[in-house]
Amino acid sequence: MAIDHPRLARTSMLAISFAAMVLLAGLLRQTGDAIGGLLDLTLDGTSARVLLAQLSPYQRDVHAHATMLYDGLYPLAYGAFFAGLAIRLGGRPARWIALVMLAGMITDYAENIIQLLALSGRADWLDAKTVITPLKFALTGTAVIATVVLAARAALRRLRR
């Protein structure tokens, strides 16, 4: 008898979100390599401003488009994959992992808004990256590690059968 998983934890959704996550990560990396770096990887306002000062207007425009398109979809892809996998492997008790991932996704979007404002020259709130970017990495990293632990446990259970 087939198990009725929540939509996010269904095999098709996991496959689609995984493929999207890998594709978008590749596009973001390629964009960063092409323009000389991405603000997403700077951990504070000072280093973000240094990178921003090195970008030409064209590079800023490319960065802004990549942030809106690729990094606009990327949190949805990685969030859906890791939250869905955690729920699939851990059931209802693993919902806390999905909530931590959701918090990381929201933080990622807040970071994107700050970066878009800076890239467009509308506002400089880059000092907020000192808190937001490490928080994003901490939240998403916690959810990813917890999901990997669930996957390892599931694999061990399967091997013991």
Backbone as a ProteinNet text record, in pm:
[ID]
protein_1_A
[PRIMARY]
MAIDHPRLARTSMLAISFAAMVLLAGLLRQTGDAIGGLLDLTLDGTSARVLLAQLSPYQRDVHAHATMLYDGLYPLAYGAFFAGLAIRLGGRPARWIALVMLAGMITDYAENIIQLLALSGRADWLDAKTVITPLKFALTGTAVIATVVLAARAALRRLRR
[TERTIARY]
83.1	0	88.4	54.6	133.4	110.2	214.2	206.4	166.6	69.8	25.9	106.4	211.6	297.5	237.1	267	228.9	291.4	232.1	278.6	427.6	474.5	615.3	707.7	660.5	742.2	723.2	644.7	623.5	747.5	768	886.4	898.4	788.8	794.5	837	784.6	821.4	967	1012.7	1153.8	1245.2	1208.8	1290.7	1294.2	1179.2	1172.7	1249.3	1228.6	1296.6	1447.4	1489.2	1632.2	1694	1628.1	1679.5	1685.5	1581.5	1580.4	1690.8	1711.1	1815	1953.2	1981.8	2111.8	2129	2025.3	2031.9	2053	1974.8	1986.2	2119.1	2169.2	2301.1	2408.4	2398	2494.1	2486.1	2365.6	2347.7	2400.8	2376.9	2429.3	2581.9	2637.9	2784.2	2843.7	2782.9	2830.7	2821.5	2713	2697	2804.1	2824.6	2927.3	3065.8	3097	3226.6	3240.2	3131.7	3135.9	3151.8	3094.8	3099.9	3200.1	3262.3	3364.8	3317.4	3203.4	3155.3	3010.1	2949.7	2811.6	2804.7	2717.6	2700.1	2650.8	2583.6	2530.9	2638.6	2760.1	2867.9	2947.4	2911.6	2977.4	2901.9	2973.5	2912.4	2886.7	2930.4	2907.6	2899	2856.3	2838.3	2966.8	3075.8	3203	3249.3	3251.7	3296.9	3197.6	3069.4	2970.3	2995	3025.3	3052.6	3180.1	3281.1	3405.2	3373.4	3297.6	3260.4	3174.5	3079.1	2990	3069	3170.1	3252.5	3332.7	3362.5	3440.8	3355.8	3223.3	3135.4	3103.2	3109	3068.5	2915.9	2860.4	2714	2653.2	2718.4	2669.4	2670.8	2780.9	2791.3	2686.7	2659.9	2555.1	2419.2	2395.1	2268.6	2255.3	2363	2361.7	2337.5	2407.1	2390.7	2246	2188.1	2050.2	1952.9	1972.7	1885.6	1902.2	2025.7	2049.4	1986.3	1992.8	1932.5	1780.8	1721.5	1575.1	1528.7	1598.5	1553.8	1603.8	1733.6	1789.9	1775	1815.9	1810.7	1669.9	1580.4	1440.7	1376.3	1424	1371.2	1451.4	1579.4	1667.9	1618.4	1576.5	1526.9	1404.1	1319.2	1203.5	1248.9	1350.7	1399.4	1468.6	1568.3	1637.9	1547.3	1459.5	1366.6	1269.9	1214.2	1120.1	1189.3	1311.4	1382	1412.7	1481.5	1524.1	1407.4	1311.2	1193.8	1112.6	1093.6	1018.7	1086.8	1218.2	1292.7	1287.6	1299.7	1292.8	1156.4	1050.8	915.9	897.6	950.3	940	1010.1	1128.7	1208.1	1170.2	1126.8	1102.4	957.6	868.5	726.7	695.6	585.2	539.3	641.8	717.1	815.8	924.8	942.7	1047.3	997	875.4	823.1	905.8	971.3	1054.8	1165.6	1213.7	1319.5	1264	1142.9	1080.1	1060.3	1025.8	1006.7	1138.8	1245.9	1378.2	1418.8	1392.4	1424.5	1342.2	1216	1131.4	1187.7	1232.4	1294.3	1420.3	1498.8	1617.6	1582.1	1475.2	1429.7	1385.9	1310.9	1265.3	1384.7	1483.6	1605.3	1679.1	1681.8	1745	1674.4	1542.1	1468.8	1494.3	1505.3	1538.4	1675.8	1770	1904.1	1897	1817	1803.3	1750.7	1652.5	1596.8	1703.4	1779.5	1887	1988.3	2023.6	2121.7	2066.4	1940.5	1880.4	1874.3	1843.1	1843.4	1982.8	2084.8	2222.7	2265.4	2232.7	2270.3	2205.5	2084.5	2013.8	2052.1	2124.2	2163.5	2053	1944.9	1830.9	1854.2	1924	1947.6	2066.9	2137.2	2250.2	2217.1	2160	2131.6	2223.1	2339.1	2429.4	2482.9	2484.8	2531.9	2443.1	2318.9	2228.9	2276.4	2362.2	2416.9	2500.6	2552.3	2631.1	2549.5	2418.7	2329	2255.8	2202.9	2114	2186.1	2301.5	2368.7	2415	2484.1	2518.1	2394.1	2287.2	2163.2	2104.8	2107.8	2061.2	2139.4	2270.7	2353.9	2331.9	2313.4	2290.7	2158	2053.1	1921.9	1917.8	1961.4	1957.5	2055.3	2170.8	2268.1	2216.1	2147.6	2087.9	1986.5	1901.6	1799.9	1863.1	1966.3	2034.1	2100.7	2172.5	2240.5	2139	2029.5	1926.1	1866.4	1847.9	1794.9	1894.8	2021.2	2125.4	2128.6	2112.4	2107.9	1988.6	1872.5	1755.9	1781.5	1847.1	1877.8	1974.6	2074	2169.9	2100.5	2012.5	1937.4	1849.7	1784.6	1698.1	1781.2	1899.1	1986.8	2034.3	2070.4	2113.9	2001	1881.1	1766.8	1744.9	1760	1740.5	1848.9	1972.8	2082.8	2068.2	2008.9	1992.8	1882.1	1797.4	1687.3	1736
-117.1	0	124.4	220.1	342.2	434.6	501.8	597.5	732.3	797.4	928.5	1035.8	1084.1	1187.8	1325.6	1422.8	1560.7	1600.7	1693.7	1731	1763.4	1835.8	1875.3	1754.6	1645.5	1526.4	1418.6	1445.9	1346.9	1335.4	1217.9	1191.4	1290.9	1318.6	1411.6	1551.3	1597.7	1730.3	1733.6	1628	1621	1622.5	1548.8	1544	1680.4	1744.1	1875.1	1979.5	1981.9	2082.4	2058.2	1931.5	1901.9	1950.3	1918.2	1961.1	2113.2	2180.4	2326.4	2383.3	2322.8	2368.4	2359	2247.5	2228.1	2325.1	2338.3	2429	2573	2618.5	2756.9	2783.4	2686.1	2702	2718.2	2639.5	2650.8	2786.2	2834.5	2964.9	3076.9	3068.4	3169.8	3167	3048.5	3038.2	3093.5	3058.3	3107.4	3259.8	3315.1	3460.6	3525.3	3470.1	3523.8	3519.3	3408.2	3395.9	3498.5	3522.8	3612.9	3759.7	3797.6	3940	3969.9	3867.7	3891.3	3876.6	3813.5	3786.4	3824.6	3766.1	3795.3	3849.8	3944.5	4002.6	3899.7	3794.7	3691	3627.2	3626.1	3557.6	3651.1	3779.5	3871.8	3868.3	3871.9	3853.8	3982.6	4095.4	4222.6	4336.4	4450.4	4565.8	4615.4	4612.5	4662.9	4581.1	4449	4366.3	4373.3	4391.1	4406.1	4535.8	4643.3	4772	4765	4692.2	4676.4	4606.1	4498	4426.8	4515.3	4584.4	4671.1	4779.5	4835.6	4940.3	4887.5	4757.2	4697.9	4664.9	4665.7	4628	4748	4725.4	4828.1	4837.9	4943.7	4951.1	4828.2	4778.6	4658.5	4536.9	4520.6	4408.7	4419.4	4541.1	4560.5	4520	4554.5	4519.2	4367.5	4302.2	4155.7	4093.8	4147	4096.4	4113.6	4230.2	4255.8	4159.3	4135.9	4042.1	3899.8	3860.8	3726.8	3715.3	3821.9	3820.6	3807.3	3881.1	3875.3	3741.1	3693.3	3571.4	3445.7	3426.6	3302.3	3293.4	3401.4	3396.8	3424.5	3465.9	3474.3	3336.7	3246.1	3109.5	3011.5	3040.2	2946.7	2909.3	3006.4	2966.7	2875.3	2897.6	2808.4	2667	2656.6	2524.9	2451.9	2516.9	2445.1	2424.6	2521.2	2506.9	2392.1	2384.1	2275.4	2140.5	2133.1	2004.6	1958.2	2041	1996.5	1984.4	2074.4	2061.8	1938.2	1918.5	1802.1	1671.6	1667	1545.4	1517.5	1622.7	1604.4	1548.9	1603.6	1555.1	1413	1384.4	1249.2	1147.3	1183.2	1089.8	1088.6	1202.3	1211.7	1225.8	1240.5	1254.2	1383.1	1381.2	1500.3	1555.7	1469.4	1525.1	1609	1589	1662.6	1796.8	1833.4	1961.5	2078.9	2062.4	2171.1	2204.3	2104	2127	2213.8	2183.2	2263.5	2407.7	2426.7	2562.7	2639	2569.2	2632.9	2671	2582.2	2612.9	2731.6	2736.9	2849.7	2980.6	2978.6	3098.5	3136.9	3037.4	3064.5	3123	3072.7	3125.1	3270.6	3301.7	3439.4	3531.5	3484	3562.3	3583.2	3481.6	3493.1	3600.3	3602.5	3705	3844.5	3858.4	3987.9	4033.6	3941.2	3972.6	4016.7	3947.6	3984	4125.6	4162.8	4298.3	4402	4377.9	4469.9	4483.7	4372	4374.7	4444	4420.6	4487.9	4639	4682	4824.7	4884.5	4812.9	4861.5	4858.3	4750.9	4739.4	4847.4	4887.5	4990.1	5131.2	5142.5	5272.9	5343.1	5273.7	5334.8	5350.1	5254.2	5260.8	5173.2	5211.8	5132.9	5081.1	4961.9	4893.6	4772.5	4779.9	4664.3	4626.1	4718.8	4682.7	4576.4	4566.2	4463.1	4322.2	4313	4182	4120.9	4202.6	4153.2	4055.3	4078.4	3990	3894.4	3948.1	3869.7	3755.6	3781.1	3675.9	3560.9	3585.2	3471.6	3398.9	3474.2	3411.2	3320.5	3368.4	3286.6	3156	3166	3045.9	2954.6	3012.6	2931	2856.6	2924.7	2860.9	2753.7	2789.6	2690.6	2577.4	2608.8	2505.2	2407.9	2460.2	2374.4	2279.2	2332.4	2249.3	2144.9	2184.1	2089.3	1978	2014.4	1913.7	1820.1	1874.7	1790.1	1694.2	1741.7	1654.9	1546.2	1580.7	1480.9	1375	1416.6	1320.5	1226.2	1281.2	1196.3	1098.5	1145.4	1058.4	947.8	981.6	880.1	775.6	820.8	726.3	634.9	691.8	612.1	510.2	552.2	460.4	346.6	377.9	273.6	175.4	227.3	138.7	44.9	97.5	15.5	-89.7	-55.1	-151	-262	-232.1	-330.1	-429.5	-400.1	-492.6	-617
0	0	0	-85.3	-99.3	19.7	62.3	172.1	112.9	173.2	126.8	199.1	133.7	191.7	166.4	252.3	221.7	87.6	18.4	-116.5	-121.2	-25.1	-24	-13.2	44.5	68	-39.1	-140.1	-246.3	-333.5	-388.5	-470.4	-585	-654.3	-767.9	-723	-610.1	-559.9	-515.4	-452.2	-411.6	-532.9	-637.3	-758.7	-827.3	-838.8	-904.3	-823.4	-693	-610.6	-607.6	-607.6	-611	-742.4	-854.3	-985.2	-994.5	-945.3	-947.7	-859.1	-742.6	-650.4	-715.8	-778.8	-843.4	-960.3	-1042.8	-1157.8	-1113.1	-1017.1	-971.5	-901.7	-826.1	-762.4	-869.5	-975.1	-1085.2	-1154.3	-1177	-1240.9	-1152.4	-1022.9	-931.3	-928.3	-925.2	-924.3	-1053.7	-1166.2	-1295.8	-1302.5	-1252	-1251.2	-1164	-1044.7	-955.4	-1017.7	-1084	-1151	-1264.2	-1335.8	-1450.7	-1410.4	-1297.1	-1259.2	-1148.3	-1093.2	-991.2	-848.6	-827.3	-692.3	-673.5	-570.9	-535.5	-393.4	-372.6	-239.7	-138.3	-185.7	-95.6	-9.2	-57.8	13.7	103.6	105.4	198	330	439.1	570.7	647	592	661.8	561	609.5	523.3	460.2	535.2	483.7	363.2	375.7	263.1	147	176.7	69.3	-7.2	64.9	-0.8	-85.3	-38.1	-116	-248.1	-241.9	-364.8	-454.1	-396.4	-473.6	-546.7	-481.3	-542.5	-661.1	-661.6	-770.4	-892.6	-878.3	-988.6	-1076.6	-1206.6	-1302.5	-1301.6	-1359.4	-1368.1	-1437.4	-1540.9	-1609.9	-1516.3	-1441.1	-1348	-1236.6	-1191.2	-1090.1	-1145.7	-1271	-1334.7	-1348.9	-1391.7	-1402.6	-1264.6	-1164.4	-1027	-980	-1006.2	-964.1	-1031.6	-1160.5	-1231.4	-1177.8	-1150.1	-1093.7	-954.9	-877.3	-743.6	-753.8	-846.7	-861.1	-918.3	-1021	-1088.6	-1018.5	-1019.8	-966.6	-814.6	-745.2	-599.6	-548	-636	-599.8	-594.2	-680.7	-685	-599.6	-579.1	-509.2	-369.3	-285.3	-152.6	-161.1	-259.6	-276.5	-309.6	-395.8	-437.2	-322	-258.1	-149.7	-30	-4.5	107.6	87.1	-33.3	-63.5	-55.4	-107	-106.8	35.4	112.3	245	342.7	337.1	424.5	385.3	255.5	208.8	244.3	227.4	259.9	410.4	490.5	636.5	676.9	621.1	653.2	602.2	486.4	430.1	519.2	568	648.1	796.1	848.2	991.7	1032.4	934.8	966.6	1040.5	1111.7	1183.9	1282.6	1353.7	1447.3	1377.5	1249.3	1177	1123	1156.6	1108.1	1159.4	1274	1324.9	1225.6	1154	1054.3	942.1	898	793.6	839.9	966.3	1018.2	1026.8	1064.8	1067.6	925.3	829.7	690.4	641.5	677.7	638.6	693.4	817.2	875	797.5	756.2	675.8	539.8	480.4	351.4	364.3	468.5	490.1	510	584.4	605.1	473.9	388.1	256.6	173.2	177.3	102.7	158.3	290.2	349.5	300.8	296.5	246.8	100.8	19.8	-121.8	-137.8	-56	-64.5	-31.9	74	112.1	-0.9	-62.9	-171.3	-294.9	-327.2	-443	-422.4	-300.5	-271.8	-291.7	-247.9	-263.8	-410.3	-481.3	-622.5	-708.1	-671.1	-748	-703.9	-593.3	-542.3	-465	-434.7	-365.3	-214.4	-153.6	-8.6	26.8	129.5	178	317.9	319.6	445.8	460.8	394.9	391.6	529.3	624	758.4	822.5	778	831.2	794.7	691.1	653.1	764.9	854.4	967	1052	1058.7	1133.4	1039.1	930.8	843.8	772.4	714.3	637.4	726.2	838.6	925.4	978.4	1005.7	1051	942.5	818.9	706	698.8	704.2	696.5	817.1	935.9	1056.1	1047.3	1006.9	998.4	889.9	770.3	661.6	688.8	744	777	880.9	981.9	1085.4	1022.8	936.1	871.3	779.7	706.3	616.9	697.9	802.9	885.8	950.1	1001.6	1062.4	959.5	837.3	731.2	694.9	689.9	661	771.4	896.2	1007.7	990.1	955.1	930	815.9	710.1	595.6	636	717.1	763.2	849.8	937.5	1020.8	936.3	836.9	748.2	671	626	552.5	643.5	767.2	862.1	892.4	911.1	934.2	815.3	699.1	578.5	565.3	599.2	592.4	694.3	808	914.5	886.9	790.7	757.2	692.9
[MASK]
+++++++++++++++++++++++++++++++++++++++++++++++++++++++++++++++++++++++++++++++++++++++++++++++++++++++++++++++++++++++++++++++++++++++++++++++++++++++++++++++++

